Amino acid sequence: MAQFDVHQTVTDSIIATLEAGTAGQWTCPWHRKGGSLPVNAKTGRPYRGVNTLMLWCAEQANGFGDSRWATYKQWQELGAQVRKGERSTIIVFFKELGEDEEDGRRRVVARASYGFNASQVEGAPEAGEPMPASEWVIPEVFAGFVERTGARVLHGGDAAFYQPSEDRIVLPPRERFPTAHGYASTALHELTHWTGAKGRLDRDLTGRFRTQAYAAEELVAELGAAFLCAELGLEAEPHRTHASYLASWLTLLKSDSKAIFTAASAASRAAGYLTALQASLAEVA
């Protein structure tokens, strides 16, 4: 029997979701209306990294209207029961195997567990209040979030980009964006790029991805923005580069089964860095 490859299985699932974009009406799984991070129904903790993507893909593919997930056993412990015939979704966890005797590095292996959405369960606890509908008003929490990062943000022109040589973010004026959430998503995309600079996270993907490093960094920025939008209660909308990069992301994922794990992990790290700045600056204030 062929060995089960967690990385390949997860990657194949995400590729299938992205390739569905070539047919009919389609929304990328991380561009979400009234978005929220998937959370474990028992612990209340949000899933991170590649699990966020996997569960978002499953929610979109199945039309689930709930962001809560748990294993079969955890639902039973909550007094609920998974309905007969429901299909599970892979949730990845990483298990340490100790240190390598030769180089002293920690050895970590990916393992699969299986979760079910609250929509697949009888007797699930009542969900909380849904997020309010989008309006062309950016919540105050967003403006404060950006300001507390300390990033230099300038407005002007028609292009959005992070300029490493000047260590600054340039965004078109807000009125150039159709929606407030589109503006916020773009700003968070560029802020994710900003985290990769030397002295911050020093993110250099050239060694890992070589000629595909630029596309990989754009994927990190897209995912980082989506993770942050979900945390801030904003709707993640496509960055202007999204359509042009979709094909390159598919090429990247098809050539490297661990690429999405690396990108999602880097995006989670960037989001965590920006969130941590909020707490550290609040303490100074």
ABEGO torsion letter per residue (X at the ends): XBBBBAAAAAAAAAAAAAAAAABEBBBBAABBBGBBBBBBAAAGBBBBEAAAAAAAAAAAAAGBABABBBBAAAAAAAGBBBBBGBBBBBBBBBBBAEBBAAAGBBBBBBBBBBBBBAAABBGBBBBBBBBBBBBBBBBAAAAAAAAAAGBBBBBEEABBBBBAAAGBBBBBBAAABABAAAAAAAAAAAAAAAAABBGBAGBBAAAAAEAAAAAAAAAAAAAAAAAAAAAAGBBBBBBAAAAAAAAAAAAAAAABAAAAAAAAAAAAAAAAAAAAAAAAAAAAX
